[in-house]
Amino acid sequence: MTITSDSDKHTHKKLNDSAKEHLWMHFTRHSAYLEQDVDIPIIVKGEGPYIYTSTGQKIIDGLAGLFTTQIGHGRKELADAAAAQMQTLDFFPLWSYGHNNAIELADRLASYTPGDLNRVFFTTGGGEAVETAWKLAKQYFKLTGHVNKYKVISRYVAYHGTTQGALALTGIPIARAPYEPLVPGAIKVPNTNFYRAPKHLQNDEEAFGRWAADRIEEAIILEGPDTVAAVFLEPVQNSGGCFPPPPGYWQRVREICNKHNVLLVADETITGFGRVGAMFASNRLNAQPDIITCAKGLTSGYFPIGAMIASDRLFEPFKQGKNFMPHGFTFGGHPVGAAVAMANLDIIENEKVIENVLANEDYFRKSLESLHDLPIVGNVRGMGYFYGIEMVKDKNTRETFNDEESELLIRGFLSRQLLKNGLYCRADDRGDPVIQLSPPLNIGPKVIDEITAVVRKTLIEAWELF
């Protein structure tokens, strides 16, 4: 459906003109709209797994906003929870005080975590949670007599946030370069993209996982174990297009961290709260981190909130004498956000949202794997409701597109055409060219089929460019 009335056209034009004049969009090339006089897509409504534009188009939300809206859009229960809390306690910080919402949410989060991860430090997003985790790692080792342990290890192409510390952990060159020099001490190691594994490991996923994990130990030894504080890993790496961990990978990394007295941090900003078929991916993968960072799906995006969840061991020094963590955020653990999170978690549990993911993940994967008959589709990977489709120029050799071709494919065509064809998702080339899909977790086969149909139609059109 498109706008037809003069009033609708006027409203749409007014919004677009104002956006072009005043709105600074995130991660956006504004020249794409300003130099070419192209309309900015304006989202005005969300309902279930669909969003609606100011022109009246109905679009599948194939990215859950930004890997966030686990339960879909327009849930009145969450709006009611926010409204009720605003009339009770609208705001109060957690600086030497508590409030019942933060206390109850911290208790609930601790009940979901593996092992003894029982201490919850609230933030307003994932990047802040990552910053908090790195600061905790450095301070913990100072308090326990290891004053030189401050370095951190993360993976190539991984995304951990955009603040100066989190950006140092992020392994995407184009995101880092404008802001260098960054916080020192962040070292990069290979990720777990099995499709791009070294040739001698391309037929043995477990051996590849061992190889990738051993690169972490190699980095620790090269830097000096007495200087390395933590390893930061997403259970399923997002940037680059959904890299699941090979069998045994997390267990080997845990062994390495134990051996060298290094903390293991699971960045579950995306994978938490059902995205890969468990409340935390660490549980499903039988991983045992020392810290979990999370955000996004905790409120399904209905209110900004994040958290760093640390083990009891890491809290021990802060129970003694004058020790404290001189770190915090005005809005961390906001009472309204905590109330919305509790209502969101109620829905996830009561409506068996995670069980829905587990029941349909095979169907989702097989639906996307049906695209392998297209010459442009090289690899489909992921788990739960979190998938990446890597596009190639030659399926037999796995040859990727060069920079100029990738620019044409991703920004010149796919990003706009997918939306035009009725699907909001991510077409990206921060690693190799991929389409990423991460829809609301309560959809079933009908919407999955709709997603696959739009991707198929659009990729057929894209191949004609070459």
N, C-alpha and C positions, 0 to 999 in steps of 0.2 A: 504494500500500500504506500502511496506517496501523497504528499500534501496537494490539496486542490484549491482550497479557499484562499482568497486574497489575504485574509487575516492571518492564516497559517504561514503563507509565504512571507508576509511582512515580519512576523515574529521570528521565523527562521533566519531571514536576512539580517535582522537587528542583532540577534545572538551572534551570528558569524562575524559581522562587522566589529562588534564589541570584543569578541574573542581575539580577532586579529590585531586589535588595537591595544589590548590590555593583558590578555592571559598568556603567561609564560608556561607552556606545557613541558612536562618532564620527558627527558630522553627524546626530544622532538626536533627534527629539522624544520624550522618554521618557514624556510624558503620554499618547501614543497607546497605550502599553502599561499604564501605571499607573492612569490615571484610568478607562479603559474595561475594565480587567482582561482584556486581550488577551494571548495567549501571544506571547512573543518567538520568532521562527523561530531554531532552533538547528541549525547545520550540523555534522554529526558525521563525514562521510566524503566523499571525492571520488574519482572513478574515471573517467578519460577526460574526456569533455565533460559528465559528470553529477555532481551533488552530492546528498547524502542528508541528510534532516533527522532529528532525534531522534524524530520520529513515524513514521519509515520511508518518507517520501515521496521518490520519485526525481524530480529536477528538472534540466532542462537548464541548464547554466551558460552563459547567453547573454551574459555580461559578462566571461568569463575572470577571475573573481574580482573584479578591478577593473582591467580592461584589461591583465591581467598574465600569466595562465597560458597562455602561447603553446602549450605542448605538452600541455596538459591535466593532469589530476590523477593522482596515484598512480604516478609514474614511479620505479621502483626504482633506475634508474641514478643519479638525482640523490641519493637517500637514501644509496646506497652511496658516492658521491663525498664526501658530507658526513661519513659515518662514518669513512671511511679517512683523511680529512684531520684529523679531530679526534684521531685516534690518532697523527698524525705531528707536526703543529704546530697546536695548538688555537686559539691566538691570539697575535698580535704586531702592534703598531702600526707605521704607516709614518712615524713621527716620526724622521727621520734614519737610518732603516734600511729595507731592502727585504726582501721574501721572494719566493721563486720564483713562487708563485701569482699575486701581484699583478703581478710583472714580466711573466709570460707572458700574463696577461689584458690588460694595457695594450698589449702588442705586438699582440695579436690584434685588439683594438678599433681600434687605429690602422690596421690593414690594411683595415678596413671603411669608413673615413671618406673623404669627398671631399677633394681637395686636400691641404694640408699640416697637417691636424688630427692631430697626432702626440703631443701631450702629454696624458696622462690623469691626472686628479686624482680619486681615489675618495672617495665619500661613502656614506651608508647609505640614501639615497632621493633622489627627484626634487627635493623642496623644498630639500634641502641642496645639490644640484647647482646649482639656480637661484641660491641665496644665494652660492655660490662664484663663479659666473659674474659676478654683479653686482660682487662685491668685487674680482675680478680686473680687470674693466673699469675700475673707479675707480683701482685701484692702478697698472695699466699706464699710464694717461694721466698720473698724477702722476709716474711714473718717466721718462716721455718728454717732460716739459715742458708738459703741458696740464692744469694743476692744477685748472681749473674744470670739467672734464668729469666730471660725476657723475650726471646725470639719465638716466632710461631711459624708453623708450616701449614700451607694450604695448597690447593691444586690449580693447575693451569685451566683457564677459562671459567673457573668457579666464580660465583657472585655471592658476596657476603655483606653488601651494603655500600653506601657512598660517603659516609662520614670518613674523616681522615684515617682513623684506625681501621675501620671495616674495609675501607677502600684499599688499604695496604694488603689486606688479606685477599681481596678480590683479584682474580687472575685474568682480567680482561684488559688488554693493553689500551684500547681506545677509551675506556672509562678512566684509566689511571693517568695517562700522559698529560692531560691539561693541568693536573693538580700536583705533579711531582715537584720537589721531593716529598714523599709520603712519610708516615711514621716508620722509622727504621726497624729492621729485624724480621721482616716477613719473607719467607723462602717458599718457592713454588716447586711442586713435584708433579709427575704425570697424573692425569685423571683416569677414569675407568671406562673410556669409550672403547669397548671391545671391537667395534666395527673398524676402528682405526688402530688396532693393536699392531705391534711390530710383526712382520711377516712370519717369523718363527713361532709366534704364539697365537696366530689367528684361528687355529683349530682346537685350542685348549683353553677354555675360559678360566678354569681353575688355576692353571699355570700362569695365565696372564694376570689374574688377581694377585697371586703370590709375587709376581714380578713388580706389579704396581705398588704393592704394600712395601716391598723391600726397598723401593726407591725412597720411601719415607725414612727407613732406618739409615740408609746411605746418607741422606741429608742431615739427619741428627748427628751422625758420626763426623761428617765433614765440618759441620758448624761447631761441634763440641757439645756432648750431652749436658755439660754443666752450664750451657748458655740457652738451651731450648726449653721453653715453658709448656707449649701446647701444640697440638695438631687439631686443626679445624676442618671438618669434613661434612658435607651434606650426605645423608644416607643414600639418596638418589640425587646426583648432581643435576641442577636445573640448566644452567647456561651451557650451550653446546648441544642441548637437545636430549635431556633425560638419560643420564648414564646410570643404570642400576649397578650395584656392587657385585662383582663376580663372587661365586661361592667361596667362603672362607676368608674373604678380604677383610671384613671388619674384625674377625677373630685374630687374624695375623697382626693387624694394626694395634689391637689391644695388647697383644704379647709384646710388641715393639715398645709401646708406651710404658708398659710395666717395667720392662728391662732397663729403660733409660730414665725412669722417674719423670715422665712427660705426661701432661694431662691430655685427655682425649675429649674433644668437644664435638657434639653432634649438632650441626646447625639445621634444625627442623622448622625453620621459618615457613617452608613450603610443605614439607612432608608430614608435618604434624596434623592431628585432628582428623584423621581418616583418609587423607589424600592417597596413601598407598596401602590402605586396608588394615590400619591399626591406629589407635589413638596417637601413638608415637611410632614412627618407623623403626626406631631402635628396638622396640619390643618384637616386631615381626622379624627383624633381621638377626635377632639374638645378639645384638650389640650391647655393650655395657660401657657407655661413656661416663666421664666424670662430671660433665656439664651438658645440658640441653638448652639450646636457645630456640625460642618459638615466638610466633605472632600470628598474622594473617587469619588462619582458620579458627583461632581461639574465639573470635566473635563473628566469624563469617564476614568480616569486613564492616559490620554494622557500627563499630566504634573502634578507634585506634587503640590497640593494646599489644604488649609483647611481654616476654618474660625470659629471664635466665634462671634455670633450675640447676642448683649445684648439689653435690654430694655432702653428706654430713661431715665427712673428713675435711672438706675445704672450708667449712664454717667453724671448725674447732678453734683456730687461732683467734677468731673474732669474739669468742666467749670469755676471753681472758683480759684482765687489767684494763688498760686504756685503749686497746686496739679497736679500731672501727674502720669502715670503708668510707672515705670522704668522697662519695659519689652518689648521684641521684638525679631524678628528673621531676620537674614540677607536676607533671600529669601522669607519672608512673603509678599504676594501680588505681587510676581514677575510679571513684565509686560507681559512676554510671557505666563505665566500660566493664568493670567487674560484674555488675548486675547483668549486663547484656551477655557477657561471656557465660555466666551461669545458665541463663535462659537458652543460649545457643547449645551448650553442652547437654542440657536437658533434651533438646530436640534430637541431637545426634544420637543420644542413648535411647530415648523413648521410641523414636521412629526407626531405629535400627539402621541408621545411615551407613555405618561401617559394614554391617552385614550385607547391605545392598551393593557396596563396592566389591566385596569378596564374591558375591553371587554373580556379578556381571563383568568382572575384569577379564575373564577369558573371552567372553563375547565381544567386549570392546577391542581387545587385542586382535582377535581373529577378524573382526570387521575391518580394522585398519590394515591388517596383513593382506587383506584381499586386494589392496592397492598395489601389491608387488607386481601385478601384471602390467603396470604402467612403466614405461622406459625411464622415467625420471625418478622413480622411487628406489633408493638404494637400501635403506634400512628402516625398520620400525622397531622401536625399543621403549621400554618403560615398565611400569607395574601399577596396579591399582587403577586409579583414574588419572594417570599422569604419563603422557606418551609424547615421544618425539618421532618425526618422520624426516629422515635425512635424504636430501635430494642430490642426485649425481648426474653427471653428463654422460657417463658410461658405466652401466651396471656391472659389466664383466671385469673391468679394471678398477672399479671404484673411483674413477677419476672425478674430481669435484670441479665446480665452476671456478674460473679465474675471477679476480676482483671485479673486472668490468662486467662480466656475465652475471655475477652474483648481485651486483648493484641493480642491473636491469631486472633480474628475477625477483629479488626481494622487495626493493623499494619502488622499482618502476612498474611492477605488476602485481605480485601476490598480495601485498599488504592491502591494497585498495580492492582488488578483485574478489578476494575472499569475503570482504565485508559487503561488497555489491551483491555477491551471490548468496548472502544471508548467514555468514558465520564470522563471529569475532573470535580470533585466536591470535597466535604470534607467529609471524614469519620473520626469521632472524638469521644472521650470519656472523655472530660473535665467535663461533667456531667454524664449522662447515654449515652450509645452508640447510636450515631445518624449518619445519612447521611444528609448533608445540600445541598440545591439546591438554586441557586440564579443566573439564567442565564441573558444574555442581555435582555433588556426590549422591544426590537422590534421584538422578535421571536413570532411565532404564533403556532397554533395547530400541524403543521407538526413536528417542532423541539421538542415541548413538548412531542409528542408521541415517538419520538426517545429517549428522555431522560428517559421516563418511561420504555421503552422497555429494555434499558441497565440496569437500576436499577433492574428490575424484573429478568432478566437473571442472574445478579450477586448475588442477594439475594438468589435465588434458589441454586446457587452453594455454597454460604456461609452456608446455612442451613445444607448442607451435611457434614460440618465439625463437627456437633454436633449430 
